Amino acid sequence: MEIDYKKIGLKCGLEIHQQLNTKKLFCDCPSVLRNEVHDFFVKRKLHAVAGESGEVDVAAKYQTSLEKQFIYEGYKDTTCLVELDESPPKEINSKALGIVLQISLLLNAKIFPVTQIMRKTVVDGSNTSGFQRTVLIAHDGFIETREGKIGIDSICLEEDSARKISETENGLTYRLDRLGVPLVEIATSAEIKSPTQAREVALHIGKILRSCNVKRGIGTIRQDVNVSVKKGSRVEIKGVQDLKLIDKAVEKEAIRQSSLIKQNKNVISEVRKALLNGETEFLRPMPGSARMYPETDLPLLKISRDLINEVKKTLPRLRDETERELQDTGLNSEMIRLLFKRNKIDEFKELQKTLDNPKLIANILLVYPKEISSHRKIPQKRVEEILNIDITESILKNLKQNKISESHVKHVLEEIASGKSIEEAIKLETEDENILEEKIFKIVKEKPGLSHHAYMGIIMKELKGKVSGKEAMEIIKKYVQ
């Protein structure tokens, strides 16, 4: 059934939460999720407190009424007293702040010169303190879509919640490894007019986020969708993990509210949980402004014009622009996709400064480590650690100086991965090149009467990448009529 979203008065906005790739926001602990057995645990019960308005938030009251007990698991070497709420927070992470400022500028937003770190009441157990620290960084931004401009109402920097491990009737168990990981929260205005536009907005913001130093992978980004129709109420849909579900979730919520209105039933403003089929179920009452109050352990956050100017100097290019640049170098779409997926763009650009040979550099970063790992029986991760950017840069310099040929690069890298020094590996190749023709001549003499291609197969197998096919064939033709 075709839905006239203008006629039903659809209003939609997105809230996107993305983890940043830094240490935690208010302590020096690493932002690493761990699966080994925890070293210790603590038990807590949380209570709702009044917000800045003097009232207790309705969502907080609801969570408190459940009377759950919470268990928090931690590790001696990566969990600190800040995460346990036994010590005041440290100064806000400057690297995380810099990333959010980059995102704000890319979203055309206005940055606050002075802002207040706030506490947001959260008593579902996901924060040991009973609140989440958040700070409003920028506002009044926008992005362009095919259906028009969509406003960016706010951009906040906040701490992620603890990771839920298990749940029983009486309580929940959380792990503290995720608690405090920096998050950027981007809230659009409620100007989105259709499910397809909602998805386009999410994709566009996602491209901006991926151009900055953010975490990648499952669970590092979360989308919430706010939906209402004429005579309905704002409903927040939590946990729309898959971008493919955004348009479906908007469509089904619009249909749900329209159906209730036709039945003369009230549409209750509430938080609902996204299901895998795009439908939703009740999660908790809609929180209000009563849950916010100032952070008393930290001073006002001042963002100077000098800091913003420094951030502008390091503003990253969007993925679309980088893709076009890479296409111009002659790389195919699969190589470009893998460079992004493996987070090798910066390494690629750095190595190109040493030697302008895009295809070879892409092979060194993406193909050769896998082949060397398979041939030498060394874990690929270990190969990549050995063949770091400094080693690779040195090899390319030797290639530029004609100390080795391009066809020998892979074998030089293989020798280094197996334990030889750069000098030893390059010397070995130089010696091989000097006696290459002699070795091929010997093979031809020992196995007379074969075809060019038969000799090629034997030579390539025996010399193990020390000669290119072109070089080998030229020598073969000299001795085989």
C-alpha positions in Angstrom: 0.0 0.0 0.0 1.3 3.4 -1.1 1.5 5.8 1.9 1.1 9.6 1.5 3.5 10.7 4.2 2.7 14.4 3.6 -1.0 13.7 4.1 -0.5 11.8 7.4 1.9 14.5 8.6 5.0 12.4 9.1 7.7 14.0 11.2 10.9 12.2 11.8 14.3 12.8 13.3 17.4 10.7 13.9 19.8 10.4 16.8 23.1 8.8 15.9 25.6 7.6 18.5 29.1 6.8 17.3 32.1 5.6 19.4 35.3 7.5 18.9 38.7 5.8 18.6 40.4 7.2 21.7 40.9 6.3 25.3 37.9 6.8 27.6 36.3 10.2 28.0 37.0 11.0 31.7 39.9 8.6 32.5 43.0 7.1 31.0 41.7 3.6 30.6 41.8 2.0 27.1 38.5 1.7 25.1 38.9 -2.0 24.5 36.2 -4.7 24.9 37.4 -7.8 26.6 36.0 -11.4 26.6 38.3 -13.1 29.1 37.0 -13.9 32.7 36.8 -10.7 34.8 39.1 -10.1 37.8 36.5 -8.8 40.2 32.9 -7.7 40.4 30.8 -5.3 42.6 27.1 -5.2 43.4 25.0 -2.0 43.4 21.5 -0.7 43.6 20.7 2.7 42.0 18.2 5.4 43.0 16.7 8.2 41.0 17.6 11.7 42.0 15.9 15.0 41.2 17.2 16.9 38.1 17.9 20.6 37.6 14.1 21.4 37.7 13.8 19.8 41.2 11.7 16.9 39.8 12.5 13.2 39.4 12.3 12.1 35.7 9.4 9.8 34.9 11.7 7.3 33.1 14.0 7.2 36.1 11.1 6.6 38.4 10.0 3.7 36.2 13.4 2.1 36.3 13.8 2.5 40.1 10.4 0.9 40.6 11.7 -2.4 39.1 14.1 -2.7 42.2 16.8 -4.5 40.2 20.3 -5.3 41.6 23.3 -4.6 39.3 26.6 -6.5 39.1 29.6 -4.8 37.5 32.5 -6.9 36.2 36.0 -5.3 35.8 39.7 -6.0 35.2 42.6 -5.0 37.4 44.7 -3.5 34.5 42.0 -1.7 32.5 39.4 -0.7 35.1 39.8 2.3 37.3 38.0 4.0 40.2 36.4 6.6 37.9 34.5 3.8 36.1 33.5 2.4 39.5 32.3 5.9 40.6 34.7 5.8 43.5 36.8 8.7 42.2 36.0 12.1 40.5 36.3 12.2 36.7 39.5 13.5 35.1 39.7 16.3 32.5 37.8 15.6 29.3 39.8 13.7 26.7 41.3 16.3 24.3 41.6 13.9 21.4 37.9 13.0 21.6 37.0 16.7 21.8 39.1 17.3 18.7 37.2 14.6 16.7 33.8 15.9 17.7 34.9 19.4 16.6 35.9 18.0 13.2 32.5 16.3 12.9 30.7 19.5 13.9 32.5 21.5 11.2 31.8 18.9 8.6 28.1 19.1 9.6 28.2 22.9 9.2 27.3 23.4 12.9 28.0 26.3 15.2 30.4 25.5 18.0 29.7 26.8 21.5 32.7 28.8 22.9 31.7 27.9 26.5 29.6 24.9 27.5 28.6 23.0 30.6 29.2 19.3 31.1 25.9 17.8 32.3 24.7 14.7 34.1 21.9 12.8 32.5 20.0 10.5 35.0 20.2 6.9 33.9 19.1 4.2 36.4 18.7 1.1 34.2 22.1 0.0 35.6 24.2 0.8 32.6 26.1 3.5 34.5 27.6 2.8 37.9 26.9 6.4 39.0 23.3 6.5 38.0 24.0 9.1 35.4 25.7 9.7 32.1 28.0 12.6 31.5 27.3 14.6 28.3 28.3 18.0 26.9 26.7 20.0 24.2 29.4 20.9 21.7 27.6 22.4 18.7 24.2 23.3 17.2 22.3 24.6 14.2 24.1 22.6 11.5 22.7 21.0 8.3 23.1 18.5 5.5 21.7 18.5 2.0 19.6 15.6 0.7 17.7 14.9 -2.5 14.5 16.0 -0.8 15.9 19.2 0.7 18.0 20.5 3.6 17.8 18.7 7.0 18.9 20.6 10.1 21.3 19.3 12.7 19.9 20.4 16.1 22.7 19.3 18.4 26.1 17.5 18.5 27.1 16.2 21.9 30.1 14.4 23.3 29.2 11.8 25.9 30.3 8.6 27.6 29.1 5.2 26.5 27.3 2.9 28.9 28.5 -0.3 30.4 28.0 -3.5 28.4 25.2 -5.8 29.3 26.4 -9.4 29.8 23.3 -11.2 31.2 19.9 -10.5 32.8 17.8 -12.3 35.3 14.4 -11.6 36.9 16.1 -9.8 39.8 19.0 -8.0 38.2 21.5 -7.4 35.4 25.2 -8.0 35.0 27.3 -5.4 33.1 30.9 -5.2 32.1 32.8 -2.0 32.7 35.0 -2.2 29.6 32.6 -0.1 27.5 31.6 2.3 30.2 33.2 5.7 29.5 34.1 5.1 25.8 33.7 8.5 24.1 30.5 8.8 22.0 29.4 11.6 19.6 25.6 12.0 19.6 24.2 13.7 16.5 20.5 14.8 16.7 18.8 15.9 13.5 15.7 18.2 13.4 12.3 16.6 12.9 12.3 17.7 9.2 12.7 14.3 7.6 9.6 13.8 5.4 9.8 10.1 4.3 11.4 6.7 5.2 13.8 6.9 2.2 15.0 10.4 3.3 15.6 9.1 6.8 17.9 6.4 5.4 19.6 8.9 3.1 20.3 11.2 6.1 21.7 8.3 8.1 24.0 7.2 5.2 25.2 10.8 4.7 26.1 11.3 8.4 27.7 7.9 8.4 30.1 8.9 5.6 31.1 12.0 7.6 31.7 9.9 10.7 33.8 7.4 8.9 36.0 10.1 7.5 37.0 10.9 11.1 38.8 8.8 13.7 35.9 6.7 14.9 35.7 3.0 15.8 34.5 0.5 13.3 32.5 -2.7 13.5 29.3 -4.1 15.0 28.1 -2.2 18.0 30.2 0.9 17.5 27.4 2.9 16.0 23.7 3.0 17.1 20.8 4.8 15.5 17.6 5.9 17.3 14.6 7.1 15.3 12.0 9.6 16.5 8.6 9.4 14.6 5.3 11.0 14.9 2.2 11.7 12.6 -0.6 14.2 12.7 -2.7 13.8 15.9 -0.1 11.3 17.1 2.9 11.6 19.6 6.6 11.5 19.4 7.9 7.9 19.8 11.6 7.1 20.1 12.7 3.8 18.5 15.9 2.6 20.2 18.5 0.3 18.7 18.0 0.5 14.9 21.4 -1.2 14.4 21.1 -1.9 10.7 20.9 1.1 8.3 18.6 -1.1 6.1 16.0 -1.1 8.9 15.7 2.6 9.2 13.2 3.2 6.5 11.3 0.1 7.4 11.1 1.2 11.1 9.9 4.7 10.1 7.2 3.2 7.8 5.9 0.7 10.3 5.8 3.3 13.2 3.9 5.7 10.9 1.4 2.9 10.1 1.1 1.9 13.8 0.3 5.5 14.9 -2.1 6.1 12.0 -4.0 2.8 12.8 -4.4 3.9 16.5 -5.7 7.3 15.4 -8.3 5.7 13.1 -9.4 3.6 16.1 -9.8 6.8 18.2 -7.0 5.6 20.5 -4.3 7.7 22.0 -0.8 7.5 20.7 1.4 7.4 23.8 4.7 9.2 23.7 7.2 6.4 24.8 10.4 4.7 24.0 10.1 1.5 21.9 12.6 -1.2 21.0 13.4 -1.9 17.4 12.8 -5.6 16.3 14.6 -7.3 13.5 11.6 -7.1 11.2 11.3 -3.3 11.6 8.4 -3.5 14.1 8.7 -2.3 17.7 7.8 -3.1 21.3 7.4 -1.0 24.4 10.7 -0.4 26.3 10.1 2.5 28.8 8.3 5.8 29.3 9.7 8.8 27.3 12.3 10.7 29.5 12.0 14.4 30.0 14.1 17.4 30.8 13.9 16.6 34.5 16.8 14.1 34.2 19.5 16.7 33.3 21.6 18.6 35.9 25.1 20.1 35.9 28.3 18.1 36.5 29.7 19.4 39.8 33.1 17.7 39.6 34.3 19.4 36.4 34.6 23.1 35.3 33.0 24.8 32.3 34.4 23.5 29.0 35.9 26.4 27.0 36.5 25.9 23.3 38.8 28.6 22.0 38.9 30.1 18.5 42.5 29.0 18.3 41.5 25.4 19.0 38.8 25.5 16.3 41.4 26.9 13.8 43.8 24.1 14.6 41.0 21.5 14.0 40.2 23.1 10.7 43.8 22.5 9.5 43.4 18.7 10.0 39.8 18.5 8.7 39.5 15.1 6.9 38.1 14.8 3.4 34.8 12.9 3.0 34.9 9.4 1.7 33.4 10.3 -1.6 36.2 12.8 -2.3 38.9 10.3 -1.3 37.3 7.6 -3.5 37.4 9.9 -6.5 41.1 10.6 -5.8 41.9 6.9 -5.6 40.0 6.2 -8.8 42.1 8.8 -10.5 45.3 6.9 -9.5 44.0 3.9 -11.5 43.0 1.6 -8.6 40.0 -0.5 -9.2 36.8 -0.3 -7.0 37.7 -3.5 -5.1 41.1 -2.2 -4.1 39.6 1.1 -3.0 36.9 -0.7 -0.9 39.6 -2.9 0.8 41.7 0.2 1.6 38.8 1.7 3.4 37.7 -1.5 5.1 41.2 -2.3 6.3 41.7 1.4 7.4 44.8 1.7 5.2 44.0 5.0 3.5 46.5 7.1 5.5 49.3 4.5 5.0 48.5 4.4 1.3 48.8 8.2 0.9 52.0 8.3 3.0 53.7 5.6 0.9 52.7 7.3 -2.3 54.8 10.2 -1.2 57.8 7.9 -1.4 57.0 6.2 -4.7 54.2 7.0 -7.1 53.1 3.5 -7.8 49.5 3.1 -6.5 49.0 -0.5 -7.7 52.2 -1.8 -6.1 51.5 0.0 -2.8 48.0 -1.4 -2.7 49.3 -4.9 -3.2 51.9 -4.4 -0.5 49.2 -3.2 2.0 46.4 -5.6 1.0 47.6 -8.6 -1.0 51.2 -9.5 -0.2 50.8 -10.0 3.6 48.1 -12.6 3.0 50.2 -14.4 0.4 53.3 -14.3 2.5 51.4 -15.6 5.5 50.1 -18.5 3.5 53.5 -19.3 2.0 55.7 -18.9 5.1 53.1 -20.2 7.6 53.2 -17.0 9.6 50.0 -15.5 11.1 48.9 -12.6 8.8 48.6 -10.2 11.7 52.3 -10.9 12.6 53.3 -10.4 9.0 51.6 -7.0 9.0 53.3 -6.1 12.3 56.8 -6.9 10.8 56.1 -5.2 7.5 55.1 -1.9 9.1 55.1 1.4 7.3 58.7 2.2 8.1 59.9 -1.1 6.6 57.6 -0.7 3.5 58.9 2.9 3.0 62.5 1.7 3.1 61.8 -1.0 0.5 60.1 1.5 -1.8 63.1 3.8 -1.5 65.4 1.0 -2.6 63.1 0.3 -5.5 63.2 4.0 -6.5 67.0 3.8 -6.4 67.0 0.7 -8.6 68.6 -1.4 -6.0 65.8 -3.9 -6.5 63.3 -4.4 -9.2 59.5 -4.2 -8.8 59.1 -7.9 -9.5 61.4 -8.6 -6.5 59.5 -6.5 -3.9 57.2 -9.3 -2.8 60.1 -11.7 -2.2 62.1 -9.1 -0.3 59.1 -8.5 2.0 58.8 -12.3 2.4 62.5 -12.6 3.4 62.1 -9.8 5.9 58.9 -11.4 7.4 60.9 -14.6 7.8 63.5 -12.9 9.9 66.1 -11.4 7.6 67.1 -7.7 7.9 66.4 -5.3 5.1 70.0 -5.2 4.1 70.2 -9.0 3.9 67.0 -9.3 1.9 68.0 -6.7 -0.6 71.6 -8.1 -1.0 70.1 -11.5 -1.6 67.9 -10.1 -4.4 70.9 -8.2 -6.0 72.9 -11.4 -6.1 70.0 -13.3 -7.5 69.6 -10.8 -10.3 73.2 -11.1 -11.3 73.1 -14.9 -11.7 69.4 -15.0 -12.8 70.2 -15.7 -16.5 72.7 -18.4 -15.5 70.0 -20.2 -13.4 67.5 -20.1 -16.2 70.0 -21.3 -18.8 70.8 -24.3 -16.5 67.1 -25.2 -16.2 66.7 -25.1 -20.0 69.8 -27.2 -20.5 68.8 -29.8 -18.0 65.2 -30.2 -19.5 65.6 -29.8 -23.3 62.7 -29.9 -25.7 60.0 -28.2 -23.6 57.8 -25.3 -24.7 58.2 -21.8 -23.6 55.3 -22.0 -21.2 56.5 -25.3 -19.7 59.9 -23.7 -19.0 58.1 -20.6 -17.5 56.2 -22.8 -15.0 59.4 -24.6 -13.9 61.3 -21.3 -13.5 58.6 -19.4 -11.7 58.2 -22.3 -9.3 61.9 -22.7 -8.6 62.8 -19.0 -8.3 59.8 -18.3 -6.1 58.9 -14.8 -7.2 62.5 -13.6 -7.7 61.8 -13.0 -11.4 58.8 -11.5 -13.2 57.1 -13.5 -15.9 58.2 -10.9 -18.5 61.9 -11.1 -17.5 61.8 -14.9 -17.5 60.2 -15.1 -20.9 62.8 -12.8 -22.5 65.6 -15.0 -21.2 63.8 -18.2 -22.2 63.4 -16.9 -25.8 67.2 -16.4 -26.0 67.9 -20.1 -25.4 64.8 -21.8 -26.8 64.1 -21.6 -30.5 
